[in-house]
Amino acid sequence: MGERWELVNSRHYGRTIVLHSWPRDRHTEAFSHCYRLNGRSVEDLLAAFR
């Protein structure tokens, strides 16, 4: 496993351009950010892990 979570937009920029990264221990923040980018709420994220 990697040491960090990376946000890429492979469709627009390709897989080599990292838009943002988070340390591995802040994975909840990374997931929350991605949920918001996709028009979903953080509550949806929390509900998915209950």
PDB file of N, CA, C and O in Angstrom:
ATOM      1  N   MET A   1       0.834  -1.189   0.000  1.00  0.00           N
ATOM      2  CA  MET A   1       0.000   0.000   0.000  1.00  0.00           C
ATOM      3  C   MET A   1       0.874   1.246   0.000  1.00  0.00           C
ATOM      4  O   MET A   1       2.006   1.237   0.485  1.00  0.00           O
ATOM      5  N   GLY A   2       0.326   2.305  -0.551  1.00  0.00           N
ATOM      6  CA  GLY A   2       1.056   3.559  -0.625  1.00  0.00           C
ATOM      7  C   GLY A   2       1.060   4.325   0.686  1.00  0.00           C
ATOM      8  O   GLY A   2       0.369   3.973   1.642  1.00  0.00           O
ATOM      9  N   GLU A   3       1.838   5.354   0.699  1.00  0.00           N
ATOM     10  CA  GLU A   3       1.971   6.195   1.888  1.00  0.00           C
ATOM     11  C   GLU A   3       0.999   7.360   1.888  1.00  0.00           C
ATOM     12  O   GLU A   3       0.874   8.058   2.894  1.00  0.00           O
ATOM     13  N   ARG A   4       0.305   7.584   0.772  1.00  0.00           N
ATOM     14  CA  ARG A   4      -0.620   8.712   0.698  1.00  0.00           C
ATOM     15  C   ARG A   4      -1.736   8.431  -0.303  1.00  0.00           C
ATOM     16  O   ARG A   4      -1.628   7.552  -1.158  1.00  0.00           O
ATOM     17  N   TRP A   5      -2.803   9.202  -0.171  1.00  0.00           N
ATOM     18  CA  TRP A   5      -3.927   9.166  -1.103  1.00  0.00           C
ATOM     19  C   TRP A   5      -3.735  10.306  -2.081  1.00  0.00           C
ATOM     20  O   TRP A   5      -3.403  11.417  -1.667  1.00  0.00           O
ATOM     21  N   GLU A   6      -3.936  10.061  -3.376  1.00  0.00           N
ATOM     22  CA  GLU A   6      -3.749  11.094  -4.390  1.00  0.00           C
ATOM     23  C   GLU A   6      -5.020  11.280  -5.202  1.00  0.00           C
ATOM     24  O   GLU A   6      -5.700  10.321  -5.568  1.00  0.00           O
ATOM     25  N   LEU A   7      -5.318  12.541  -5.470  1.00  0.00           N
ATOM     26  CA  LEU A   7      -6.452  12.899  -6.316  1.00  0.00           C
ATOM     27  C   LEU A   7      -5.919  13.231  -7.699  1.00  0.00           C
ATOM     28  O   LEU A   7      -5.112  14.146  -7.859  1.00  0.00           O
ATOM     29  N   VAL A   8      -6.373  12.483  -8.697  1.00  0.00           N
ATOM     30  CA  VAL A   8      -5.989  12.743 -10.082  1.00  0.00           C
ATOM     31  C   VAL A   8      -7.258  12.838 -10.924  1.00  0.00           C
ATOM     32  O   VAL A   8      -8.293  12.273 -10.570  1.00  0.00           O
ATOM     33  N   ASN A   9      -7.169  13.551 -12.031  1.00  0.00           N
ATOM     34  CA  ASN A   9      -8.252  13.607 -13.000  1.00  0.00           C
ATOM     35  C   ASN A   9      -7.683  13.036 -14.287  1.00  0.00           C
ATOM     36  O   ASN A   9      -7.248  13.777 -15.168  1.00  0.00           O
ATOM     37  N   SER A  10      -7.689  11.717 -14.389  1.00  0.00           N
ATOM     38  CA  SER A  10      -7.034  11.056 -15.507  1.00  0.00           C
ATOM     39  C   SER A  10      -7.713  11.368 -16.839  1.00  0.00           C
ATOM     40  O   SER A  10      -7.060  11.345 -17.882  1.00  0.00           O
ATOM     41  N   ARG A  11      -8.990  11.652 -16.819  1.00  0.00           N
ATOM     42  CA  ARG A  11      -9.701  11.947 -18.070  1.00  0.00           C
ATOM     43  C   ARG A  11      -9.230  13.278 -18.651  1.00  0.00           C
ATOM     44  O   ARG A  11      -9.085  13.410 -19.867  1.00  0.00           O
ATOM     45  N   HIS A  12      -8.990  14.265 -17.785  1.00  0.00           N
ATOM     46  CA  HIS A  12      -8.632  15.598 -18.269  1.00  0.00           C
ATOM     47  C   HIS A  12      -7.121  15.832 -18.313  1.00  0.00           C
ATOM     48  O   HIS A  12      -6.613  16.387 -19.287  1.00  0.00           O
ATOM     49  N   TYR A  13      -6.401  15.419 -17.275  1.00  0.00           N
ATOM     50  CA  TYR A  13      -4.976  15.720 -17.168  1.00  0.00           C
ATOM     51  C   TYR A  13      -4.061  14.523 -17.376  1.00  0.00           C
ATOM     52  O   TYR A  13      -2.864  14.697 -17.605  1.00  0.00           O
ATOM     53  N   GLY A  14      -4.592  13.333 -17.302  1.00  0.00           N
ATOM     54  CA  GLY A  14      -3.757  12.141 -17.360  1.00  0.00           C
ATOM     55  C   GLY A  14      -3.452  11.658 -15.944  1.00  0.00           C
ATOM     56  O   GLY A  14      -3.740  12.356 -14.972  1.00  0.00           O
ATOM     57  N   ARG A  15      -2.878  10.483 -15.829  1.00  0.00           N
ATOM     58  CA  ARG A  15      -2.647   9.877 -14.526  1.00  0.00           C
ATOM     59  C   ARG A  15      -1.418  10.411 -13.805  1.00  0.00           C
ATOM     60  O   ARG A  15      -1.233  10.129 -12.621  1.00  0.00           O
ATOM     61  N   THR A  16      -0.575  11.175 -14.489  1.00  0.00           N
ATOM     62  CA  THR A  16       0.669  11.621 -13.880  1.00  0.00           C
ATOM     63  C   THR A  16       0.532  12.943 -13.124  1.00  0.00           C
ATOM     64  O   THR A  16       1.428  13.300 -12.359  1.00  0.00           O
ATOM     65  N   ILE A  17      -0.559  13.674 -13.318  1.00  0.00           N
ATOM     66  CA  ILE A  17      -0.760  14.963 -12.654  1.00  0.00           C
ATOM     67  C   ILE A  17      -1.578  14.748 -11.388  1.00  0.00           C
ATOM     68  O   ILE A  17      -2.746  14.365 -11.458  1.00  0.00           O
ATOM     69  N   VAL A  18      -0.971  14.993 -10.235  1.00  0.00           N
ATOM     70  CA  VAL A  18      -1.650  14.848  -8.946  1.00  0.00           C
ATOM     71  C   VAL A  18      -2.216  16.212  -8.553  1.00  0.00           C
ATOM     72  O   VAL A  18      -1.464  17.172  -8.383  1.00  0.00           O
ATOM     73  N   LEU A  19      -3.535  16.298  -8.410  1.00  0.00           N
ATOM     74  CA  LEU A  19      -4.186  17.557  -8.063  1.00  0.00           C
ATOM     75  C   LEU A  19      -4.100  17.856  -6.577  1.00  0.00           C
ATOM     76  O   LEU A  19      -4.008  19.016  -6.176  1.00  0.00           O
ATOM     77  N   HIS A  20      -4.129  16.818  -5.766  1.00  0.00           N
ATOM     78  CA  HIS A  20      -4.030  16.978  -4.314  1.00  0.00           C
ATOM     79  C   HIS A  20      -3.661  15.634  -3.716  1.00  0.00           C
ATOM     80  O   HIS A  20      -3.979  14.587  -4.279  1.00  0.00           O
ATOM     81  N   SER A  21      -2.995  15.666  -2.584  1.00  0.00           N
ATOM     82  CA  SER A  21      -2.673  14.408  -1.911  1.00  0.00           C
ATOM     83  C   SER A  21      -2.863  14.573  -0.410  1.00  0.00           C
ATOM     84  O   SER A  21      -2.789  15.676   0.132  1.00  0.00           O
ATOM     85  N   TRP A  22      -3.111  13.442   0.244  1.00  0.00           N
ATOM     86  CA  TRP A  22      -3.316  13.400   1.688  1.00  0.00           C
ATOM     87  C   TRP A  22      -2.437  12.306   2.263  1.00  0.00           C
ATOM     88  O   TRP A  22      -2.230  11.278   1.618  1.00  0.00           O
ATOM     89  N   PRO A  23      -1.911  12.512   3.478  1.00  0.00           N
ATOM     90  CA  PRO A  23      -1.204  11.414   4.143  1.00  0.00           C
ATOM     91  C   PRO A  23      -2.166  10.246   4.365  1.00  0.00           C
ATOM     92  O   PRO A  23      -3.372  10.449   4.506  1.00  0.00           O
ATOM     93  N   ARG A  24      -1.647   9.061   4.394  1.00  0.00           N
ATOM     94  CA  ARG A  24      -2.486   7.862   4.517  1.00  0.00           C
ATOM     95  C   ARG A  24      -3.382   7.893   5.755  1.00  0.00           C
ATOM     96  O   ARG A  24      -4.505   7.389   5.724  1.00  0.00           O
ATOM     97  N   ASP A  25      -2.886   8.485   6.847  1.00  0.00           N
ATOM     98  CA  ASP A  25      -3.698   8.504   8.069  1.00  0.00           C
ATOM     99  C   ASP A  25      -4.824   9.529   8.029  1.00  0.00           C
ATOM    100  O   ASP A  25      -5.614   9.609   8.970  1.00  0.00           O
ATOM    101  N   ARG A  26      -4.913  10.315   6.955  1.00  0.00           N
ATOM    102  CA  ARG A  26      -6.019  11.271   6.805  1.00  0.00           C
ATOM    103  C   ARG A  26      -6.953  10.837   5.678  1.00  0.00           C
ATOM    104  O   ARG A  26      -7.478  11.667   4.935  1.00  0.00           O
ATOM    105  N   HIS A  27      -7.152   9.520   5.564  1.00  0.00           N
ATOM    106  CA  HIS A  27      -7.969   8.984   4.476  1.00  0.00           C
ATOM    107  C   HIS A  27      -9.412   9.466   4.533  1.00  0.00           C
ATOM    108  O   HIS A  27     -10.050   9.599   3.488  1.00  0.00           O
ATOM    109  N   THR A  28      -9.942   9.729   5.718  1.00  0.00           N
ATOM    110  CA  THR A  28     -11.329  10.206   5.819  1.00  0.00           C
ATOM    111  C   THR A  28     -11.483  11.552   5.127  1.00  0.00           C
ATOM    112  O   THR A  28     -12.486  11.798   4.457  1.00  0.00           O
ATOM    113  N   GLU A  29     -10.501  12.413   5.287  1.00  0.00           N
ATOM    114  CA  GLU A  29     -10.534  13.715   4.621  1.00  0.00           C
ATOM    115  C   GLU A  29     -10.496  13.553   3.100  1.00  0.00           C
ATOM    116  O   GLU A  29     -11.194  14.266   2.379  1.00  0.00           O
ATOM    117  N   ALA A  30      -9.688  12.622   2.621  1.00  0.00           N
ATOM    118  CA  ALA A  30      -9.600  12.370   1.181  1.00  0.00           C
ATOM    119  C   ALA A  30     -10.934  11.861   0.640  1.00  0.00           C
ATOM    120  O   ALA A  30     -11.403  12.330  -0.397  1.00  0.00           O
ATOM    121  N   PHE A  31     -11.548  10.898   1.342  1.00  0.00           N
ATOM    122  CA  PHE A  31     -12.841  10.381   0.914  1.00  0.00           C
ATOM    123  C   PHE A  31     -13.906  11.471   0.931  1.00  0.00           C
ATOM    124  O   PHE A  31     -14.718  11.559   0.010  1.00  0.00           O
ATOM    125  N   SER A  32     -13.910  12.297   1.964  1.00  0.00           N
ATOM    126  CA  SER A  32     -14.887  13.384   2.066  1.00  0.00           C
ATOM    127  C   SER A  32     -14.749  14.340   0.888  1.00  0.00           C
ATOM    128  O   SER A  32     -15.745  14.753   0.294  1.00  0.00           O
ATOM    129  N   HIS A  33     -13.529  14.684   0.560  1.00  0.00           N
ATOM    130  CA  HIS A  33     -13.279  15.591  -0.555  1.00  0.00           C
ATOM    131  C   HIS A  33     -13.814  15.005  -1.860  1.00  0.00           C
ATOM    132  O   HIS A  33     -14.467  15.703  -2.636  1.00  0.00           O
ATOM    133  N   CYS A  34     -13.539  13.732  -2.098  1.00  0.00           N
ATOM    134  CA  CYS A  34     -13.998  13.086  -3.328  1.00  0.00           C
ATOM    135  C   CYS A  34     -15.516  12.986  -3.383  1.00  0.00           C
ATOM    136  O   CYS A  34     -16.106  13.152  -4.451  1.00  0.00           O
ATOM    137  N   TYR A  35     -16.157  12.717  -2.249  1.00  0.00           N
ATOM    138  CA  TYR A  35     -17.618  12.682  -2.228  1.00  0.00           C
ATOM    139  C   TYR A  35     -18.180  14.036  -2.616  1.00  0.00           C
ATOM    140  O   TYR A  35     -19.112  14.111  -3.416  1.00  0.00           O
ATOM    141  N   ARG A  36     -17.620  15.126  -2.053  1.00  0.00           N
ATOM    142  CA  ARG A  36     -18.108  16.469  -2.379  1.00  0.00           C
ATOM    143  C   ARG A  36     -17.881  16.797  -3.851  1.00  0.00           C
ATOM    144  O   ARG A  36     -18.737  17.420  -4.478  1.00  0.00           O
ATOM    145  N   LEU A  37     -16.746  16.390  -4.413  1.00  0.00           N
ATOM    146  CA  LEU A  37     -16.485  16.629  -5.833  1.00  0.00           C
ATOM    147  C   LEU A  37     -17.522  15.957  -6.721  1.00  0.00           C
ATOM    148  O   LEU A  37     -17.840  16.453  -7.802  1.00  0.00           O
ATOM    149  N   ASN A  38     -18.045  14.832  -6.263  1.00  0.00           N
ATOM    150  CA  ASN A  38     -19.034  14.089  -7.044  1.00  0.00           C
ATOM    151  C   ASN A  38     -20.472  14.451  -6.684  1.00  0.00           C
ATOM    152  O   ASN A  38     -21.408  13.734  -7.037  1.00  0.00           O
ATOM    153  N   GLY A  39     -20.640  15.578  -5.972  1.00  0.00           N
ATOM    154  CA  GLY A  39     -21.981  16.075  -5.685  1.00  0.00           C
ATOM    155  C   GLY A  39     -22.707  15.342  -4.585  1.00  0.00           C
ATOM    156  O   GLY A  39     -23.933  15.415  -4.501  1.00  0.00           O
ATOM    157  N   ARG A  40     -21.991  14.645  -3.749  1.00  0.00           N
ATOM    158  CA  ARG A  40     -22.613  13.915  -2.640  1.00  0.00           C
ATOM    159  C   ARG A  40     -22.192  14.549  -1.336  1.00  0.00           C
ATOM    160  O   ARG A  40     -21.176  15.242  -1.272  1.00  0.00           O
ATOM    161  N   SER A  41     -22.956  14.319  -0.315  1.00  0.00           N
ATOM    162  CA  SER A  41     -22.659  14.930   0.977  1.00  0.00           C
ATOM    163  C   SER A  41     -21.749  14.036   1.811  1.00  0.00           C
ATOM    164  O   SER A  41     -21.625  12.836   1.565  1.00  0.00           O
ATOM    165  N   VAL A  42     -21.127  14.647   2.789  1.00  0.00           N
ATOM    166  CA  VAL A  42     -20.284  13.888   3.717  1.00  0.00           C
ATOM    167  C   VAL A  42     -21.151  12.923   4.510  1.00  0.00           C
ATOM    168  O   VAL A  42     -20.682  11.862   4.923  1.00  0.00           O
ATOM    169  N   GLU A  43     -22.412  13.281   4.726  1.00  0.00           N
ATOM    170  CA  GLU A  43     -23.340  12.382   5.417  1.00  0.00           C
ATOM    171  C   GLU A  43     -23.532  11.085   4.629  1.00  0.00           C
ATOM    172  O   GLU A  43     -23.660  10.010   5.215  1.00  0.00           O
ATOM    173  N   ASP A  44     -23.552  11.192   3.297  1.00  0.00           N
ATOM    174  CA  ASP A  44     -23.640   9.987   2.454  1.00  0.00           C
ATOM    175  C   ASP A  44     -22.426   9.086   2.685  1.00  0.00           C
ATOM    176  O   ASP A  44     -22.543   7.862   2.757  1.00  0.00           O
ATOM    177  N   LEU A  45     -21.260   9.722   2.800  1.00  0.00           N
ATOM    178  CA  LEU A  45     -20.033   8.966   3.068  1.00  0.00           C
ATOM    179  C   LEU A  45     -20.116   8.245   4.400  1.00  0.00           C
ATOM    180  O   LEU A  45     -19.829   7.051   4.489  1.00  0.00           O
ATOM    181  N   LEU A  46     -20.508   8.969   5.429  1.00  0.00           N
ATOM    182  CA  LEU A  46     -20.587   8.363   6.764  1.00  0.00           C
ATOM    183  C   LEU A  46     -21.613   7.237   6.798  1.00  0.00           C
ATOM    184  O   LEU A  46     -21.399   6.214   7.449  1.00  0.00           O
ATOM    185  N   ALA A  47     -22.726   7.427   6.096  1.00  0.00           N
ATOM    186  CA  ALA A  47     -23.761   6.390   6.056  1.00  0.00           C
ATOM    187  C   ALA A  47     -23.252   5.121   5.361  1.00  0.00           C
ATOM    188  O   ALA A  47     -23.652   4.012   5.716  1.00  0.00           O
ATOM    189  N   ALA A  48     -22.376   5.289   4.378  1.00  0.00           N
ATOM    190  CA  ALA A  48     -21.844   4.143   3.634  1.00  0.00           C
ATOM    191  C   ALA A  48     -20.972   3.254   4.520  1.00  0.00           C
ATOM    192  O   ALA A  48     -20.824   2.065   4.238  1.00  0.00           O
ATOM    193  N   PHE A  49     -20.399   3.805   5.574  1.00  0.00           N
ATOM    194  CA  PHE A  49     -19.497   3.043   6.427  1.00  0.00           C
ATOM    195  C   PHE A  49     -20.125   2.626   7.742  1.00  0.00           C
ATOM    196  O   PHE A  49     -19.417   2.186   8.648  1.00  0.00           O
ATOM    197  N   ARG A  50     -21.425   2.752   7.866  1.00  0.00           N
ATOM    198  CA  ARG A  50     -22.119   2.310   9.089  1.00  0.00           C
ATOM    199  C   ARG A  50     -22.452   0.844   9.000  1.00  0.00           C
ATOM    200  O   ARG A  50     -23.036   0.287   9.929  1.00  0.00           O
TER     201      ARG A  50
END
